[in-house]
Amino acid sequence: MVALIALLMVRKCIGSAVEGKAGLSDQTDDWLTGSVYQSGVGVDHRINQVGEVVSQVVEQHLAGCHLVLVDTTTQSPVFSTMVSQLVRIRESVMVVEAWRLFLQTQVATKESVNNWNNGDQVLKDQLTRDKLLQGLWGDATLTCRALFIHLDNNNKSLFFMFLEWCEVWRRPEIPVVVVGEREGVETVLLHHSLRNTIHTLYLALHDLPLHRGQRPSLNTRSGKKNIIRESETELVWMYRRCLYCDKGDAQLQPLHRGSLTAGLQRGVNLFPEQLDNFMGHTFQLVVNRYLPFVNIEMDKEPGTPLATRDSLNTRMLHVIATSLNFT
């Protein structure tokens, strides 16, 4: 069984954040094919434009960040172009094919059920997987990281599996940028996996080719009320997840509509989230009685919400809650 470490693919090992993982490339040759990551040969011009828009997002808003590029499709030409574009402008890039990762995990699980003697291999794969997760975000000294995910809208479960596996909810400061089709934008942005992510951006495009060999269709869908114009395929819609805009709950908000040909206009703020107003959001706190800082009612049943009494920290909380509009 191929070790899971072969599933993390480093496209370019330049810069301190990636050099520490350079040895991974020696174990991933079987998973890389030159044709998958070549650009400019037989690739639709519109696909190149998608890569350029993604590059502009990085250059204008995420310059200097360590990039983690994740593909949930099967060798998509769009993802290949994104990789080719970004490795030219960034020194620290990590590339992951999530569909291979979880496919191999499922195979390993089935083999472990059928073969009781491969416990050592299962343990080795688990350790490898843990190491892979540790190296995903680059060197600990990095001050900026960003996660780019190419979404297969027909298989959103793989997208959510990856978010849970890499525990993105533990890293709320990492911007998450999703590239996919317009269908299902709300489902993705309002999913529980992104509950703590401060900056989530969705680049929605029309009729993306998700798999190698699939071509974008222009004027091919016939119907009296459902004709797709070629100009429509040039549009890009940008949405964000606003953490507390819906009376303290998450809400989908449109940010910008532009053209792939024109590219990303400068001055468009794609990450406007500021944690200065929680819109009445209710936070749940776990406290312990510790005088004189925290004082609580002690006659409550176990597991029931506690009422606070006057103390140092509760006074501070009341001031902060009033200032930031939360309860």
C-alpha positions in Angstrom: 0.0 0.0 0.0 1.3 3.4 -1.0 2.1 5.6 2.0 -0.2 8.5 2.5 2.6 10.9 2.4 2.6 10.4 -1.4 -0.7 12.3 -1.5 0.8 15.6 -0.6 2.4 17.0 -3.7 4.9 19.9 -3.6 4.9 21.5 -7.0 7.9 23.8 -6.4 10.3 23.7 -3.5 11.5 27.2 -3.1 11.7 29.3 0.1 12.2 28.3 3.7 8.5 27.3 4.1 8.7 24.5 1.5 12.4 23.5 1.6 11.8 21.6 4.8 9.4 19.4 2.9 11.5 19.0 -0.3 12.0 15.3 0.4 8.3 14.7 -0.2 8.8 15.3 -3.9 10.9 12.2 -4.2 8.0 10.1 -3.0 5.3 11.7 -5.2 6.7 11.1 -8.7 4.1 8.4 -9.4 1.3 10.7 -8.6 2.5 13.6 -10.9 2.2 13.6 -14.6 3.9 16.3 -16.6 0.8 16.8 -18.8 -1.4 17.6 -15.8 0.6 20.6 -14.7 1.5 22.1 -18.1 -0.2 25.2 -19.2 -0.5 27.0 -22.5 -0.8 23.8 -24.6 -4.4 22.9 -25.6 -5.8 24.8 -22.6 -8.8 27.0 -23.2 -8.0 30.7 -23.0 -10.8 31.2 -20.5 -9.2 28.7 -18.2 -6.0 30.8 -18.3 -8.0 33.8 -17.4 -9.3 32.0 -14.3 -5.7 31.4 -13.2 -4.9 35.1 -13.8 -7.8 36.2 -11.6 -6.7 33.9 -8.8 -3.2 35.2 -9.2 -4.5 38.8 -8.9 -6.3 37.9 -5.7 -3.0 36.7 -4.3 -1.0 39.7 -5.5 -3.5 42.3 -4.3 -4.6 40.8 -1.0 -2.4 37.9 0.0 1.1 38.9 -1.0 3.8 37.2 1.0 1.4 34.4 2.3 2.2 30.7 2.3 -0.3 29.2 -0.2 -2.0 25.8 0.2 -3.7 24.8 -3.1 -6.2 22.0 -2.8 -8.0 20.1 -5.7 -11.2 18.3 -5.0 -11.7 17.5 -8.7 -10.0 14.9 -10.8 -7.1 16.5 -12.6 -9.0 19.6 -13.5 -7.3 21.9 -16.1 -8.5 24.9 -14.1 -6.6 23.7 -11.1 -3.5 22.9 -13.2 -3.5 26.4 -14.5 -3.9 27.9 -11.0 -0.9 25.9 -9.9 1.2 27.0 -12.9 0.2 30.7 -12.4 0.8 30.8 -8.6 4.1 29.0 -8.5 5.5 31.7 -10.7 4.6 34.5 -8.3 5.0 32.8 -5.0 7.9 31.1 -3.3 5.9 29.1 -0.8 3.3 26.9 -2.3 1.9 23.5 -1.2 -0.3 21.4 -3.5 -2.7 18.8 -2.3 -5.0 16.5 -4.3 -7.7 15.9 -1.8 -9.5 13.3 -3.9 -6.4 11.1 -3.9 -6.0 11.6 -0.1 -9.4 10.3 0.8 -9.6 7.7 -1.9 -6.4 6.2 -0.5 -7.7 6.4 3.1 -10.8 4.5 2.1 -8.7 1.8 0.4 -6.5 1.5 3.6 -9.6 1.2 5.7 -11.0 -1.7 3.6 -7.7 -3.4 3.6 -7.4 -3.2 7.3 -10.7 -4.9 7.7 -9.8 -7.7 5.3 -6.3 -8.2 6.7 -5.8 -8.3 10.5 -2.0 -8.6 10.0 -1.4 -5.2 8.6 -1.8 -3.3 11.8 1.7 -2.0 11.6 1.0 -0.5 8.1 -2.2 1.1 9.3 -0.3 2.7 12.2 2.4 3.8 9.9 -0.1 5.4 7.5 -1.8 7.2 10.4 1.6 8.6 11.6 2.4 9.7 8.0 -1.0 11.4 7.8 -0.3 13.2 11.0 3.0 14.4 9.7 1.4 15.5 6.5 -1.1 17.6 8.4 1.7 19.2 10.5 3.5 20.2 7.3 0.5 21.4 5.5 0.7 25.0 6.8 4.4 25.5 6.3 7.0 26.6 8.8 5.9 27.8 12.2 7.6 31.1 11.7 5.2 32.1 8.9 3.0 35.0 9.6 0.5 34.6 6.8 -1.1 31.5 5.3 -4.0 31.2 2.8 -6.0 28.2 1.6 -7.2 27.9 -2.0 -9.6 25.1 -2.9 -10.9 24.2 -6.3 -14.4 22.9 -5.7 -16.1 20.0 -7.5 -19.7 21.2 -7.2 -20.9 17.7 -7.9 -18.9 16.3 -4.9 -19.1 18.9 -2.1 -18.7 16.2 0.5 -15.0 15.9 -0.3 -14.6 19.6 0.2 -16.1 19.4 3.6 -14.1 16.3 4.5 -10.9 18.1 3.8 -11.9 21.2 5.8 -12.6 18.9 8.8 -9.5 16.9 8.3 -7.1 19.9 8.2 -9.1 21.4 11.2 -9.4 24.8 9.5 -11.8 25.8 12.3 -8.8 25.8 14.6 -7.1 28.5 12.4 -9.7 31.3 12.1 -7.0 33.7 10.8 -6.4 31.7 7.6 -8.3 33.1 4.6 -10.1 30.5 2.6 -10.7 31.1 -1.1 -13.0 28.7 -3.0 -13.0 28.5 -6.8 -16.1 26.8 -8.2 -19.4 27.2 -10.1 -22.3 29.4 -9.0 -24.5 26.5 -8.0 -24.2 25.8 -4.3 -22.4 29.0 -3.2 -24.7 29.4 -0.2 -24.3 25.7 0.8 -20.5 26.1 0.8 -20.1 29.4 2.5 -22.6 28.8 5.3 -21.3 25.3 6.1 -20.4 24.5 9.7 -16.8 23.6 8.7 -16.2 27.4 8.1 -17.8 28.5 11.4 -14.7 30.2 12.8 -13.1 31.3 9.5 -12.9 35.1 9.5 -12.2 35.6 5.8 -14.0 33.3 3.3 -14.2 34.2 -0.4 -16.0 32.3 -3.2 -15.0 33.0 -6.8 -18.1 31.7 -8.7 -17.6 31.1 -12.4 -19.9 29.7 -15.1 -19.6 26.2 -16.5 -16.1 25.3 -15.3 -14.4 22.2 -16.8 -13.8 20.1 -13.7 -12.0 17.1 -15.2 -9.2 16.6 -17.6 -10.6 16.3 -21.1 -13.8 18.1 -20.3 -14.3 21.4 -22.1 -16.3 24.4 -21.2 -19.5 24.7 -23.2 -20.3 27.9 -25.1 -23.8 28.2 -26.6 -24.3 24.5 -26.4 -27.3 24.3 -24.1 -30.4 24.8 -26.1 -33.8 25.7 -24.9 -36.2 28.6 -25.3 -35.7 29.9 -21.8 -32.2 28.6 -21.0 -29.8 29.8 -23.6 -26.2 30.5 -22.3 -24.6 33.4 -24.1 -20.8 33.4 -24.6 -20.5 36.7 -22.7 -22.0 35.0 -19.7 -19.1 32.6 -19.5 -16.7 35.6 -19.1 -18.4 36.7 -15.8 -17.0 36.1 -12.3 -19.1 36.6 -9.2 -17.4 37.1 -5.8 -19.2 36.2 -2.6 -18.1 36.2 1.0 -19.2 34.7 4.3 -20.1 37.5 6.7 -19.7 35.9 10.1 -22.3 37.9 12.1 -24.3 40.0 9.6 -27.5 38.1 10.0 -28.4 39.4 13.6 -25.3 37.6 14.9 -25.3 34.6 12.5 -23.4 34.0 9.3 -24.8 35.4 6.1 -23.9 35.2 2.4 -23.0 38.5 0.9 -22.2 39.4 -2.8 -19.0 41.4 -3.1 -18.3 42.0 -6.7 -19.2 41.0 -10.2 -16.6 41.3 -12.9 -15.2 39.9 -16.1 -12.5 37.4 -16.6 -11.2 39.4 -19.5 -10.9 42.6 -17.5 -9.5 40.8 -14.5 -9.8 41.9 -10.9 -10.2 45.6 -10.4 -7.9 47.2 -7.9 -9.7 48.8 -5.0 -12.2 46.0 -4.5 -12.0 44.9 -0.8 -12.4 41.1 -0.9 -11.7 40.7 2.8 -13.7 43.4 4.6 -14.5 41.5 7.7 -13.6 43.5 10.8 -14.2 42.0 14.3 -15.5 45.3 15.8 -19.2 44.5 15.8 -20.6 41.0 16.5 -24.2 42.1 15.7 -25.6 40.7 18.9 -24.0 37.2 18.5 -24.3 35.0 21.6 -21.1 33.5 22.9 -21.0 30.6 25.3 -18.2 30.6 27.9 -16.9 27.9 30.1 -15.9 29.4 33.5 -14.8 28.2 36.9 -15.3 30.0 40.2 -12.1 31.8 41.0 -12.5 34.7 43.4 -12.0 37.6 43.2 -11.9 37.3 39.3 -14.9 35.1 38.6 -17.9 34.5 40.8 -20.9 32.4 39.8 -24.0 31.0 41.4 -23.2 27.6 42.8 -26.7 26.2 43.4 -27.4 25.3 39.8 -27.9 21.8 38.5 -24.8 20.3 36.7 -24.8 21.1 33.0 -27.2 24.1 33.2 -26.2 27.6 32.3 -24.7 29.6 35.2 -25.5 33.1 36.3 -22.5 35.3 37.1 -22.2 37.4 40.2 -20.4 40.7 40.5 -16.6 40.1 40.1 -13.6 41.5 38.3 -13.8 39.5 35.1 -17.6 39.7 34.8 -17.4 43.5 34.9 -14.7 43.4 32.2 -17.0 41.1 30.1 -19.9 43.5 30.4 -17.8 46.4 29.2 -16.4 44.4 26.3 -19.8 43.0 25.3 -21.3 46.5 25.2 -18.4 47.8 23.1 -18.4 44.9 20.6 -22.1 44.3 20.6 -22.4 40.7 21.7 -24.1 38.8 24.6 
